[in-house]
Structure formats: C-alpha cells, structure tokens
Amino acid sequence: MGGPVPTRFPIARLRYTNATGQWAIYWRDRNLKFHEYHHKRPSQNVQSLLDHIRDSKDPIFFG
C-alpha cells in the first residue's frame, strides 16, 4: 500500500579537528567503517563539503 519506504542510511560523516579549525569528509565502507575522503580537502566551510557530497556524483556516496 503505497510506494517505497524511505530509509536513513549514513553515507558520510563530517569530522571537525580543533587543531586546524577544519572539517573533513569521511565515507563509510561496506563493513560500516569510516575512512577519510581524499578527493576533497578539509575546509573551514562546512557547506562547501556538504555541497561536494551532494554535487560530486561520486559513487562512493550514492552507489
């Protein structure tokens, strides 16, 4: 009854480092472990990282 049920499944994590004042993107592998994403440098601008995840079309995030 109805269409597909949306689910929440973490695909990325942003981590802040006090020493540098920057955020970094981490991606999750099939074993549910997170690894630093090296295709986008850490940034003080969180929105630029969120935009990258959304716009990059990198299959590591959206298969």
C-alpha positions in Angstrom: 0.0 0.0 0.0 1.9 2.9 -1.2 5.4 3.3 -2.7 8.8 2.5 -1.3 9.6 3.4 2.3 12.5 5.8 2.6 15.2 4.7 5.0 18.0 6.6 6.7 21.5 5.2 6.0 24.6 7.2 6.9 26.7 7.6 3.8 29.2 10.2 5.0 30.4 11.8 8.2 31.9 15.3 8.7 34.6 15.5 11.4 35.9 18.7 13.0 39.6 19.0 14.1 40.2 21.6 16.7 43.9 21.9 16.0 43.3 23.0 12.4 39.8 24.5 12.7 38.7 22.5 9.7 36.1 19.9 8.8 36.9 16.8 6.8 34.6 14.3 4.9 34.7 10.6 5.9 33.0 7.9 3.8 31.6 4.6 5.0 32.7 1.2 3.6 30.6 -1.9 3.4 31.8 -3.0 6.8 30.3 0.1 8.3 33.8 1.7 9.0 34.5 5.3 8.1 37.6 6.4 6.2 38.9 9.9 5.3 37.8 11.0 1.8 40.8 12.3 0.0 39.1 13.7 -3.1 38.1 16.9 -1.3 40.5 18.7 1.0 39.3 19.6 4.6 37.8 23.0 4.9 36.6 25.6 7.4 33.5 25.9 5.3 31.1 23.1 6.2 28.6 24.0 3.5 31.3 23.5 0.8 31.8 19.9 2.0 28.1 19.2 2.1 27.7 20.7 -1.4 30.6 18.5 -2.6 28.9 15.3 -1.3 25.6 16.3 -3.0 27.0 17.5 -6.3 30.1 15.3 -6.9 28.1 12.3 -8.1 30.9 10.2 -6.6 29.6 6.6 -6.4 31.3 6.2 -3.0 28.4 8.2 -1.6 25.4 7.3 -3.8 26.4 3.9 -5.4 
